[in-house]
């Protein structure tokens, strides 16, 4: 039986970057790799905007439904 070889530092870094970029989900009984939802300080982007944006910023960026 062949032994597994150790990953180099560059390979480990690439693996960690892939893990942070994608999440695995099951679709129709198959495992698929899907891009992760962007987050800021651990919050989804929309929730972060809702908590921290002022009415002027929302108006400038056309997010009237959140006003």
N, CA, C, O and CB atoms as a CASP TS submission, in Angstrom:
PFRMAT TS
TARGET T0000
AUTHOR 0000-0000-0000
METHOD Language model
MODEL 1
PARENT N/A
ATOM      1  N   UNK     1       0.835  -1.179   0.000  1.00  0.00           N
ATOM      2  CA  UNK     1       0.000   0.000   0.000  1.00  0.00           C
ATOM      3  C   UNK     1       0.882   1.245   0.000  1.00  0.00           C
ATOM      4  O   UNK     1       1.853   1.330   0.753  1.00  0.00           O
ATOM      5  CB  UNK     1      -0.952  -0.004   1.212  1.00  0.00           C
ATOM      6  N   UNK     2       0.542   2.193  -0.837  1.00  0.00           N
ATOM      7  CA  UNK     2       1.335   3.407  -0.993  1.00  0.00           C
ATOM      8  C   UNK     2       0.983   4.416   0.107  1.00  0.00           C
ATOM      9  O   UNK     2      -0.192   4.630   0.404  1.00  0.00           O
ATOM     10  CB  UNK     2       1.106   4.028  -2.393  1.00  0.00           C
ATOM     11  N   UNK     3       2.013   5.036   0.712  1.00  0.00           N
ATOM     12  CA  UNK     3       1.777   6.031   1.742  1.00  0.00           C
ATOM     13  C   UNK     3       1.397   7.360   1.122  1.00  0.00           C
ATOM     14  O   UNK     3       1.845   7.701   0.027  1.00  0.00           O
ATOM     15  CB  UNK     3       3.006   6.191   2.623  1.00  0.00           C
ATOM     16  N   UNK     4       0.552   8.119   1.843  1.00  0.00           N
ATOM     17  CA  UNK     4       0.202   9.459   1.398  1.00  0.00           C
ATOM     18  C   UNK     4       1.401  10.378   1.607  1.00  0.00           C
ATOM     19  O   UNK     4       2.115  10.265   2.603  1.00  0.00           O
ATOM     20  CB  UNK     4      -1.047   9.992   2.154  1.00  0.00           C
ATOM     21  N   UNK     5       1.610  11.277   0.669  1.00  0.00           N
ATOM     22  CA  UNK     5       2.696  12.226   0.859  1.00  0.00           C
ATOM     23  C   UNK     5       2.158  13.480   1.537  1.00  0.00           C
ATOM     24  O   UNK     5       0.974  13.795   1.418  1.00  0.00           O
ATOM     25  CB  UNK     5       3.367  12.576  -0.491  1.00  0.00           C
ATOM     26  N   UNK     6       3.008  14.181   2.235  1.00  0.00           N
ATOM     27  CA  UNK     6       2.602  15.400   2.916  1.00  0.00           C
ATOM     28  C   UNK     6       2.466  16.533   1.917  1.00  0.00           C
ATOM     29  O   UNK     6       3.197  16.600   0.929  1.00  0.00           O
ATOM     30  CB  UNK     6       3.605  15.771   4.015  1.00  0.00           C
ATOM     31  N   UNK     7       1.521  17.423   2.187  1.00  0.00           N
ATOM     32  CA  UNK     7       1.338  18.581   1.326  1.00  0.00           C
ATOM     33  C   UNK     7       2.392  19.630   1.650  1.00  0.00           C
ATOM     34  O   UNK     7       2.764  19.812   2.810  1.00  0.00           O
ATOM     35  CB  UNK     7      -0.081  19.167   1.485  1.00  0.00           C
ATOM     36  N   UNK     8       2.868  20.311   0.625  1.00  0.00           N
ATOM     37  CA  UNK     8       3.823  21.396   0.847  1.00  0.00           C
ATOM     38  C   UNK     8       3.068  22.599   1.402  1.00  0.00           C
ATOM     39  O   UNK     8       1.837  22.619   1.414  1.00  0.00           O
ATOM     40  CB  UNK     8       4.578  21.768  -0.473  1.00  0.00           C
ATOM     41  N   UNK     9       3.809  23.592   1.857  1.00  0.00           N
ATOM     42  CA  UNK     9       3.187  24.787   2.431  1.00  0.00           C
ATOM     43  C   UNK     9       2.314  25.491   1.397  1.00  0.00           C
ATOM     44  O   UNK     9       1.228  25.971   1.723  1.00  0.00           O
ATOM     45  CB  UNK     9       4.262  25.753   2.963  1.00  0.00           C
ATOM     46  N   UNK    10       2.779  25.553   0.159  1.00  0.00           N
ATOM     47  CA  UNK    10       2.002  26.213  -0.901  1.00  0.00           C
ATOM     48  C   UNK    10       0.712  25.441  -1.186  1.00  0.00           C
ATOM     49  O   UNK    10      -0.340  26.039  -1.408  1.00  0.00           O
ATOM     50  CB  UNK    10       2.844  26.338  -2.193  1.00  0.00           C
ATOM     51  N   UNK    11       0.802  24.107  -1.179  1.00  0.00           N
ATOM     52  CA  UNK    11      -0.395  23.290  -1.421  1.00  0.00           C
ATOM     53  C   UNK    11      -1.394  23.428  -0.279  1.00  0.00           C
ATOM     54  O   UNK    11      -2.602  23.475  -0.511  1.00  0.00           O
ATOM     55  CB  UNK    11      -0.010  21.814  -1.604  1.00  0.00           C
ATOM     56  N   UNK    12      -0.893  23.493   0.955  1.00  0.00           N
ATOM     57  CA  UNK    12      -1.770  23.697   2.106  1.00  0.00           C
ATOM     58  C   UNK    12      -2.476  25.043   2.021  1.00  0.00           C
ATOM     59  O   UNK    12      -3.672  25.140   2.296  1.00  0.00           O
ATOM     60  CB  UNK    12      -0.974  23.602   3.410  1.00  0.00           C
ATOM     61  N   UNK    13      -1.735  26.083   1.638  1.00  0.00           N
ATOM     62  CA  UNK    13      -2.320  27.420   1.524  1.00  0.00           C
ATOM     63  C   UNK    13      -3.392  27.447   0.432  1.00  0.00           C
ATOM     64  O   UNK    13      -4.440  28.068   0.605  1.00  0.00           O
ATOM     65  CB  UNK    13      -1.224  28.465   1.225  1.00  0.00           C
ATOM     66  N   UNK    14      -3.130  26.778  -0.684  1.00  0.00           N
ATOM     67  CA  UNK    14      -4.109  26.723  -1.769  1.00  0.00           C
ATOM     68  C   UNK    14      -5.362  25.974  -1.333  1.00  0.00           C
ATOM     69  O   UNK    14      -6.477  26.373  -1.669  1.00  0.00           O
ATOM     70  CB  UNK    14      -3.501  26.056  -3.008  1.00  0.00           C
ATOM     71  N   UNK    15      -5.180  24.894  -0.589  1.00  0.00           N
ATOM     72  CA  UNK    15      -6.319  24.112  -0.089  1.00  0.00           C
ATOM     73  C   UNK    15      -7.163  24.947   0.871  1.00  0.00           C
ATOM     74  O   UNK    15      -8.392  24.916   0.807  1.00  0.00           O
ATOM     75  CB  UNK    15      -5.830  22.824   0.615  1.00  0.00           C
ATOM     76  N   UNK    16      -6.510  25.687   1.754  1.00  0.00           N
ATOM     77  CA  UNK    16      -7.223  26.534   2.709  1.00  0.00           C
ATOM     78  C   UNK    16      -7.987  27.644   1.988  1.00  0.00           C
ATOM     79  O   UNK    16      -9.112  27.972   2.367  1.00  0.00           O
ATOM     80  CB  UNK    16      -6.240  27.140   3.724  1.00  0.00           C
ATOM     81  N   UNK    17      -7.374  28.227   0.942  1.00  0.00           N
ATOM     82  CA  UNK    17      -8.048  29.283   0.171  1.00  0.00           C
ATOM     83  C   UNK    17      -9.279  28.728  -0.538  1.00  0.00           C
ATOM     84  O   UNK    17     -10.313  29.394  -0.580  1.00  0.00           O
ATOM     85  CB  UNK    17      -7.080  29.908  -0.860  1.00  0.00           C
ATOM     86  N   UNK    18      -9.187  27.522  -1.093  1.00  0.00           N
ATOM     87  CA  UNK    18     -10.350  26.890  -1.742  1.00  0.00           C
ATOM     88  C   UNK    18     -11.464  26.638  -0.746  1.00  0.00           C
ATOM     89  O   UNK    18     -12.635  26.868  -1.045  1.00  0.00           O
ATOM     90  CB  UNK    18      -9.946  25.572  -2.409  1.00  0.00           C
ATOM     91  N   UNK    19     -11.098  26.162   0.446  1.00  0.00           N
ATOM     92  CA  UNK    19     -12.102  25.893   1.478  1.00  0.00           C
ATOM     93  C   UNK    19     -12.831  27.165   1.888  1.00  0.00           C
ATOM     94  O   UNK    19     -14.039  27.147   2.122  1.00  0.00           O
ATOM     95  CB  UNK    19     -11.448  25.250   2.702  1.00  0.00           C
ATOM     96  N   UNK    20     -12.093  28.271   1.975  1.00  0.00           N
ATOM     97  CA  UNK    20     -12.707  29.534   2.363  1.00  0.00           C
ATOM     98  C   UNK    20     -13.561  30.117   1.245  1.00  0.00           C
ATOM     99  O   UNK    20     -14.482  30.888   1.515  1.00  0.00           O
ATOM    100  CB  UNK    20     -11.640  30.528   2.768  1.00  0.00           C
ATOM    101  N   UNK    21     -13.272  29.764  -0.004  1.00  0.00           N
ATOM    102  CA  UNK    21     -13.989  30.324  -1.144  1.00  0.00           C
ATOM    103  C   UNK    21     -15.275  29.557  -1.465  1.00  0.00           C
ATOM    104  O   UNK    21     -16.254  30.150  -1.917  1.00  0.00           O
ATOM    105  CB  UNK    21     -13.087  30.338  -2.360  1.00  0.00           C
ATOM    106  N   UNK    22     -15.276  28.234  -1.232  1.00  0.00           N
ATOM    107  CA  UNK    22     -16.406  27.391  -1.612  1.00  0.00           C
ATOM    108  C   UNK    22     -17.003  26.684  -0.410  1.00  0.00           C
ATOM    109  O   UNK    22     -16.343  26.503   0.614  1.00  0.00           O
ATOM    110  CB  UNK    22     -15.979  26.371  -2.651  1.00  0.00           C
ATOM    111  N   UNK    23     -18.257  26.288  -0.548  1.00  0.00           N
ATOM    112  CA  UNK    23     -18.935  25.444   0.431  1.00  0.00           C
ATOM    113  C   UNK    23     -19.568  24.287  -0.340  1.00  0.00           C
ATOM    114  O   UNK    23     -20.009  24.462  -1.476  1.00  0.00           O
ATOM    115  CB  UNK    23     -20.018  26.257   1.258  1.00  0.00           C
ATOM    116  N   UNK    24     -19.613  23.104   0.278  1.00  0.00           N
ATOM    117  CA  UNK    24     -20.194  21.937  -0.373  1.00  0.00           C
ATOM    118  C   UNK    24     -21.637  21.773   0.071  1.00  0.00           C
ATOM    119  O   UNK    24     -21.931  21.793   1.266  1.00  0.00           O
ATOM    120  CB  UNK    24     -19.379  20.664  -0.057  1.00  0.00           C
ATOM    121  N   UNK    25     -22.544  21.611  -0.898  1.00  0.00           N
ATOM    122  CA  UNK    25     -23.960  21.397  -0.621  1.00  0.00           C
ATOM    123  C   UNK    25     -24.432  20.206  -1.438  1.00  0.00           C
ATOM    124  O   UNK    25     -23.808  19.832  -2.431  1.00  0.00           O
ATOM    125  CB  UNK    25     -24.803  22.670  -0.946  1.00  0.00           C
ATOM    126  N   UNK    26     -25.540  19.613  -1.010  1.00  0.00           N
ATOM    127  CA  UNK    26     -26.127  18.508  -1.755  1.00  0.00           C
ATOM    128  C   UNK    26     -27.268  19.037  -2.611  1.00  0.00           C
ATOM    129  O   UNK    26     -28.196  19.663  -2.101  1.00  0.00           O
ATOM    130  CB  UNK    26     -26.625  17.392  -0.798  1.00  0.00           C
ATOM    131  N   UNK    27     -27.197  18.784  -3.918  1.00  0.00           N
ATOM    132  CA  UNK    27     -28.233  19.165  -4.873  1.00  0.00           C
ATOM    133  C   UNK    27     -28.613  17.908  -5.645  1.00  0.00           C
ATOM    134  O   UNK    27     -27.770  17.293  -6.298  1.00  0.00           O
ATOM    135  CB  UNK    27     -27.744  20.315  -5.841  1.00  0.00           C
ATOM    136  N   UNK    28     -29.885  17.530  -5.567  1.00  0.00           N
ATOM    137  CA  UNK    28     -30.388  16.326  -6.236  1.00  0.00           C
ATOM    138  C   UNK    28     -29.582  15.085  -5.861  1.00  0.00           C
ATOM    139  O   UNK    28     -29.314  14.233  -6.708  1.00  0.00           O
ATOM    140  CB  UNK    28     -30.363  16.517  -7.749  1.00  0.00           C
ATOM    141  N   UNK    29     -29.201  14.989  -4.598  1.00  0.00           N
ATOM    142  CA  UNK    29     -28.490  13.808  -4.129  1.00  0.00           C
ATOM    143  C   UNK    29     -27.017  13.766  -4.475  1.00  0.00           C
ATOM    144  O   UNK    29     -26.345  12.770  -4.204  1.00  0.00           O
ATOM    145  CB  UNK    29     -29.133  12.615  -4.671  1.00  0.00           C
ATOM    146  N   UNK    30     -26.504  14.832  -5.070  1.00  0.00           N
ATOM    147  CA  UNK    30     -25.084  14.879  -5.421  1.00  0.00           C
ATOM    148  C   UNK    30     -24.425  16.040  -4.691  1.00  0.00           C
ATOM    149  O   UNK    30     -25.038  17.082  -4.461  1.00  0.00           O
ATOM    150  CB  UNK    30     -24.892  15.016  -6.957  1.00  0.00           C
ATOM    151  N   UNK    31     -23.164  15.837  -4.335  1.00  0.00           N
ATOM    152  CA  UNK    31     -22.429  16.878  -3.640  1.00  0.00           C
ATOM    153  C   UNK    31     -21.864  17.853  -4.668  1.00  0.00           C
ATOM    154  O   UNK    31     -21.173  17.447  -5.602  1.00  0.00           O
ATOM    155  CB  UNK    31     -21.299  16.274  -2.764  1.00  0.00           C
ATOM    156  N   UNK    32     -22.159  19.135  -4.492  1.00  0.00           N
ATOM    157  CA  UNK    32     -21.699  20.170  -5.422  1.00  0.00           C
ATOM    158  C   UNK    32     -20.909  21.220  -4.653  1.00  0.00           C
ATOM    159  O   UNK    32     -21.149  21.454  -3.468  1.00  0.00           O
ATOM    160  CB  UNK    32     -22.898  20.826  -6.170  1.00  0.00           C
ATOM    161  N   UNK    33     -19.967  21.845  -5.341  1.00  0.00           N
ATOM    162  CA  UNK    33     -19.183  22.932  -4.767  1.00  0.00           C
ATOM    163  C   UNK    33     -19.793  24.249  -5.237  1.00  0.00           C
ATOM    164  O   UNK    33     -19.929  24.488  -6.437  1.00  0.00           O
ATOM    165  CB  UNK    33     -17.671  22.827  -5.174  1.00  0.00           C
ATOM    166  N   UNK    34     -20.160  25.107  -4.272  1.00  0.00           N
ATOM    167  CA  UNK    34     -20.843  26.361  -4.571  1.00  0.00           C
ATOM    168  C   UNK    34     -20.066  27.492  -3.905  1.00  0.00           C
ATOM    169  O   UNK    34     -19.541  27.323  -2.804  1.00  0.00           O
ATOM    170  CB  UNK    34     -22.335  26.332  -4.083  1.00  0.00           C
ATOM    171  N   UNK    35     -19.990  28.638  -4.566  1.00  0.00           N
ATOM    172  CA  UNK    35     -19.312  29.784  -3.969  1.00  0.00           C
ATOM    173  C   UNK    35     -19.995  30.189  -2.666  1.00  0.00           C
ATOM    174  O   UNK    35     -21.222  30.205  -2.577  1.00  0.00           O
ATOM    175  CB  UNK    35     -19.288  30.969  -4.951  1.00  0.00           C
ATOM    176  N   UNK    36     -19.200  30.511  -1.673  1.00  0.00           N
ATOM    177  CA  UNK    36     -19.754  30.973  -0.396  1.00  0.00           C
ATOM    178  C   UNK    36     -20.351  32.359  -0.564  1.00  0.00           C
ATOM    179  O   UNK    36     -19.942  33.140  -1.424  1.00  0.00           O
ATOM    180  CB  UNK    36     -18.668  30.984   0.706  1.00  0.00           C
ATOM    181  N   UNK    37     -21.322  32.637   0.276  1.00  0.00           N
ATOM    182  CA  UNK    37     -21.914  33.973   0.309  1.00  0.00           C
ATOM    183  C   UNK    37     -20.885  34.933   0.900  1.00  0.00           C
ATOM    184  O   UNK    37     -20.266  34.616   1.916  1.00  0.00           O
ATOM    185  CB  UNK    37     -23.248  33.991   1.141  1.00  0.00           C
ATOM    186  N   UNK    38     -20.690  36.095   0.284  1.00  0.00           N
ATOM    187  CA  UNK    38     -19.702  37.028   0.833  1.00  0.00           C
ATOM    188  C   UNK    38     -20.108  37.513   2.228  1.00  0.00           C
ATOM    189  O   UNK    38     -21.283  37.772   2.486  1.00  0.00           O
ATOM    190  CB  UNK    38     -19.525  38.229  -0.110  1.00  0.00           C
ATOM    191  N   UNK    39     -19.124  37.631   3.118  1.00  0.00           N
ATOM    192  CA  UNK    39     -19.397  38.064   4.484  1.00  0.00           C
ATOM    193  C   UNK    39     -18.473  39.210   4.865  1.00  0.00           C
ATOM    194  O   UNK    39     -17.380  39.358   4.317  1.00  0.00           O
ATOM    195  CB  UNK    39     -19.235  36.893   5.471  1.00  0.00           C
ATOM    196  N   UNK    40     -18.931  40.015   5.810  1.00  0.00           N
ATOM    197  CA  UNK    40     -18.135  41.091   6.394  1.00  0.00           C
ATOM    198  C   UNK    40     -18.223  40.903   7.897  1.00  0.00           C
ATOM    199  O   UNK    40     -19.319  40.927   8.458  1.00  0.00           O
ATOM    200  CB  UNK    40     -18.641  42.532   5.945  1.00  0.00           C
ATOM    201  N   UNK    41     -17.101  40.718   8.554  1.00  0.00           N
ATOM    202  CA  UNK    41     -17.048  40.471  10.000  1.00  0.00           C
ATOM    203  C   UNK    41     -17.944  39.309  10.408  1.00  0.00           C
ATOM    204  O   UNK    41     -18.539  39.341  11.485  1.00  0.00           O
ATOM    205  CB  UNK    41     -17.455  41.728  10.766  1.00  0.00           C
ATOM    206  N   UNK    42     -18.051  38.291   9.572  1.00  0.00           N
ATOM    207  CA  UNK    42     -18.841  37.115   9.885  1.00  0.00           C
ATOM    208  C   UNK    42     -20.323  37.236   9.603  1.00  0.00           C
ATOM    209  O   UNK    42     -21.062  36.268   9.782  1.00  0.00           O
ATOM    210  CB  UNK    42     -18.660  36.780  11.286  1.00  0.00           C
ATOM    211  N   UNK    43     -20.780  38.410   9.163  1.00  0.00           N
ATOM    212  CA  UNK    43     -22.191  38.619   8.833  1.00  0.00           C
ATOM    213  C   UNK    43     -22.373  38.565   7.321  1.00  0.00           C
ATOM    214  O   UNK    43     -21.491  38.992   6.575  1.00  0.00           O
ATOM    215  CB  UNK    43     -22.700  39.975   9.396  1.00  0.00           C
ATOM    216  N   UNK    44     -23.512  38.044   6.861  1.00  0.00           N
ATOM    217  CA  UNK    44     -23.790  38.135   5.422  1.00  0.00           C
ATOM    218  C   UNK    44     -23.804  39.605   4.989  1.00  0.00           C
ATOM    219  O   UNK    44     -24.134  40.491   5.778  1.00  0.00           O
ATOM    220  CB  UNK    44     -25.150  37.449   5.076  1.00  0.00           C
ATOM    221  N   UNK    45     -23.447  39.846   3.747  1.00  0.00           N
ATOM    222  CA  UNK    45     -23.278  41.213   3.254  1.00  0.00           C
ATOM    223  C   UNK    45     -24.530  42.062   3.449  1.00  0.00           C
ATOM    224  O   UNK    45     -24.431  43.200   3.908  1.00  0.00           O
ATOM    225  CB  UNK    45     -22.904  41.191   1.788  1.00  0.00           C
ATOM    226  N   UNK    46     -25.708  41.530   3.109  1.00  0.00           N
ATOM    227  CA  UNK    46     -26.944  42.320   3.234  1.00  0.00           C
ATOM    228  C   UNK    46     -27.243  42.678   4.684  1.00  0.00           C
ATOM    229  O   UNK    46     -27.657  43.800   4.974  1.00  0.00           O
ATOM    230  CB  UNK    46     -28.125  41.553   2.642  1.00  0.00           C
ATOM    231  N   UNK    47     -27.037  41.736   5.590  1.00  0.00           N
ATOM    232  CA  UNK    47     -27.299  42.018   7.000  1.00  0.00           C
ATOM    233  C   UNK    47     -26.333  43.073   7.537  1.00  0.00           C
ATOM    234  O   UNK    47     -26.724  43.931   8.330  1.00  0.00           O
ATOM    235  CB  UNK    47     -27.192  40.731   7.831  1.00  0.00           C
ATOM    236  N   UNK    48     -25.082  43.010   7.109  1.00  0.00           N
ATOM    237  CA  UNK    48     -24.101  44.017   7.526  1.00  0.00           C
ATOM    238  C   UNK    48     -24.517  45.404   7.048  1.00  0.00           C
ATOM    239  O   UNK    48     -24.426  46.379   7.793  1.00  0.00           O
ATOM    240  CB  UNK    48     -22.701  43.667   6.985  1.00  0.00           C
ATOM    241  N   UNK    49     -24.975  45.484   5.795  1.00  0.00           N
ATOM    242  CA  UNK    49     -25.425  46.764   5.244  1.00  0.00           C
ATOM    243  C   UNK    49     -26.618  47.282   6.031  1.00  0.00           C
ATOM    244  O   UNK    49     -26.664  48.460   6.384  1.00  0.00           O
ATOM    245  CB  UNK    49     -25.788  46.621   3.752  1.00  0.00           C
ATOM    246  N   UNK    50     -27.590  46.405   6.311  1.00  0.00           N
ATOM    247  CA  UNK    50     -28.778  46.834   7.050  1.00  0.00           C
ATOM    248  C   UNK    50     -28.438  47.346   8.443  1.00  0.00           C
ATOM    249  O   UNK    50     -29.050  48.304   8.916  1.00  0.00           O
ATOM    250  CB  UNK    50     -29.765  45.690   7.156  1.00  0.00           C
ATOM    251  N   UNK    51     -27.473  46.723   9.103  1.00  0.00           N
ATOM    252  CA  UNK    51     -27.112  47.153  10.461  1.00  0.00           C
ATOM    253  C   UNK    51     -26.304  48.448  10.479  1.00  0.00           C
ATOM    254  O   UNK    51     -26.414  49.234  11.421  1.00  0.00           O
ATOM    255  CB  UNK    51     -26.324  46.061  11.153  1.00  0.00           C
ATOM    256  N   UNK    52     -25.489  48.677   9.439  1.00  0.00           N
ATOM    257  CA  UNK    52     -24.506  49.761   9.522  1.00  0.00           C
ATOM    258  C   UNK    52     -24.735  50.925   8.567  1.00  0.00           C
ATOM    259  O   UNK    52     -24.082  51.959   8.711  1.00  0.00           O
ATOM    260  CB  UNK    52     -23.165  49.213   9.275  1.00  0.00           C
ATOM    261  N   UNK    53     -25.633  50.796   7.603  1.00  0.00           N
ATOM    262  CA  UNK    53     -25.801  51.864   6.615  1.00  0.00           C
ATOM    263  C   UNK    53     -26.743  52.941   7.144  1.00  0.00           C
ATOM    264  O   UNK    53     -27.714  52.653   7.843  1.00  0.00           O
ATOM    265  CB  UNK    53     -26.336  51.294   5.289  1.00  0.00           C
ATOM    266  N   UNK    54     -26.435  54.183   6.794  1.00  0.00           N
ATOM    267  CA  UNK    54     -27.332  55.279   7.142  1.00  0.00           C
ATOM    268  C   UNK    54     -28.274  55.535   5.960  1.00  0.00           C
ATOM    269  O   UNK    54     -27.997  55.084   4.849  1.00  0.00           O
ATOM    270  CB  UNK    54     -26.527  56.572   7.511  1.00  0.00           C
ATOM    271  N   UNK    55     -29.377  56.251   6.182  1.00  0.00           N
ATOM    272  CA  UNK    55     -30.359  56.470   5.114  1.00  0.00           C
ATOM    273  C   UNK    55     -29.778  57.150   3.872  1.00  0.00           C
ATOM    274  O   UNK    55     -30.213  56.856   2.758  1.00  0.00           O
ATOM    275  CB  UNK    55     -31.495  57.299   5.642  1.00  0.00           C
ATOM    276  N   UNK    56     -28.814  58.044   4.037  1.00  0.00           N
ATOM    277  CA  UNK    56     -28.230  58.739   2.882  1.00  0.00           C
ATOM    278  C   UNK    56     -27.484  57.748   1.999  1.00  0.00           C
ATOM    279  O   UNK    56     -27.624  57.787   0.777  1.00  0.00           O
ATOM    280  CB  UNK    56     -27.277  59.871   3.342  1.00  0.00           C
ATOM    281  N   UNK    57     -26.688  56.855   2.601  1.00  0.00           N
ATOM    282  CA  UNK    57     -25.942  55.858   1.830  1.00  0.00           C
ATOM    283  C   UNK    57     -26.896  54.929   1.096  1.00  0.00           C
ATOM    284  O   UNK    57     -26.673  54.607  -0.071  1.00  0.00           O
ATOM    285  CB  UNK    57     -25.011  55.045   2.746  1.00  0.00           C
ATOM    286  N   UNK    58     -27.964  54.493   1.773  1.00  0.00           N
ATOM    287  CA  UNK    58     -28.949  53.630   1.131  1.00  0.00           C
ATOM    288  C   UNK    58     -29.590  54.327  -0.066  1.00  0.00           C
ATOM    289  O   UNK    58     -29.798  53.705  -1.108  1.00  0.00           O
ATOM    290  CB  UNK    58     -30.025  53.210   2.136  1.00  0.00           C
ATOM    291  N   UNK    59     -29.903  55.608   0.078  1.00  0.00           N
ATOM    292  CA  UNK    59     -30.520  56.363  -1.015  1.00  0.00           C
ATOM    293  C   UNK    59     -29.563  56.513  -2.197  1.00  0.00           C
ATOM    294  O   UNK    59     -29.966  56.342  -3.347  1.00  0.00           O
ATOM    295  CB  UNK    59     -30.963  57.745  -0.521  1.00  0.00           C
ATOM    296  N   UNK    60     -28.312  56.829  -1.922  1.00  0.00           N
ATOM    297  CA  UNK    60     -27.316  57.001  -2.986  1.00  0.00           C
ATOM    298  C   UNK    60     -27.140  55.705  -3.778  1.00  0.00           C
ATOM    299  O   UNK    60     -26.978  55.744  -4.998  1.00  0.00           O
ATOM    300  CB  UNK    60     -25.962  57.448  -2.392  1.00  0.00           C
ATOM    301  N   UNK    61     -27.171  54.572  -3.103  1.00  0.00           N
ATOM    302  CA  UNK    61     -26.955  53.281  -3.748  1.00  0.00           C
ATOM    303  C   UNK    61     -28.241  52.613  -4.222  1.00  0.00           C
ATOM    304  O   UNK    61     -28.227  51.448  -4.617  1.00  0.00           O
ATOM    305  CB  UNK    61     -26.244  52.365  -2.806  1.00  0.00           C
ATOM    306  N   UNK    62     -29.354  53.348  -4.185  1.00  0.00           N
ATOM    307  CA  UNK    62     -30.606  52.847  -4.739  1.00  0.00           C
ATOM    308  C   UNK    62     -31.218  51.704  -3.968  1.00  0.00           C
ATOM    309  O   UNK    62     -31.898  50.865  -4.559  1.00  0.00           O
ATOM    310  CB  UNK    62     -30.393  52.421  -6.125  1.00  0.00           C
ATOM    311  N   UNK    63     -31.002  51.642  -2.680  1.00  0.00           N
ATOM    312  CA  UNK    63     -31.573  50.563  -1.851  1.00  0.00           C
ATOM    313  C   UNK    63     -32.771  51.091  -1.070  1.00  0.00           C
ATOM    314  O   UNK    63     -32.792  51.056   0.160  1.00  0.00           O
ATOM    315  CB  UNK    63     -30.505  49.985  -0.874  1.00  0.00           C
ATOM    316  N   UNK    64     -33.760  51.577  -1.802  1.00  0.00           N
ATOM    317  CA  UNK    64     -34.905  52.228  -1.191  1.00  0.00           C
ATOM    318  C   UNK    64     -35.763  51.262  -0.388  1.00  0.00           C
ATOM    319  O   UNK    64     -36.450  51.684   0.542  1.00  0.00           O
ATOM    320  CB  UNK    64     -35.739  52.890  -2.247  1.00  0.00           C
ATOM    321  N   UNK    65     -35.742  49.965  -0.727  1.00  0.00           N
ATOM    322  CA  UNK    65     -36.573  49.008   0.008  1.00  0.00           C
ATOM    323  C   UNK    65     -36.105  48.841   1.449  1.00  0.00           C
ATOM    324  O   UNK    65     -36.860  48.343   2.284  1.00  0.00           O
ATOM    325  CB  UNK    65     -36.566  47.657  -0.697  1.00  0.00           C
ATOM    326  N   UNK    66     -34.875  49.247   1.758  1.00  0.00           N
ATOM    327  CA  UNK    66     -34.367  49.125   3.130  1.00  0.00           C
ATOM    328  C   UNK    66     -34.557  50.400   3.941  1.00  0.00           C
ATOM    329  O   UNK    66     -34.258  50.415   5.135  1.00  0.00           O
ATOM    330  CB  UNK    66     -32.898  48.760   3.107  1.00  0.00           C
ATOM    331  N   UNK    67     -35.045  51.462   3.326  1.00  0.00           N
ATOM    332  CA  UNK    67     -35.251  52.704   4.070  1.00  0.00           C
ATOM    333  C   UNK    67     -36.458  52.624   4.971  1.00  0.00           C
ATOM    334  O   UNK    67     -36.773  53.588   5.669  1.00  0.00           O
ATOM    335  CB  UNK    67     -35.403  53.869   3.120  1.00  0.00           C
TER
END
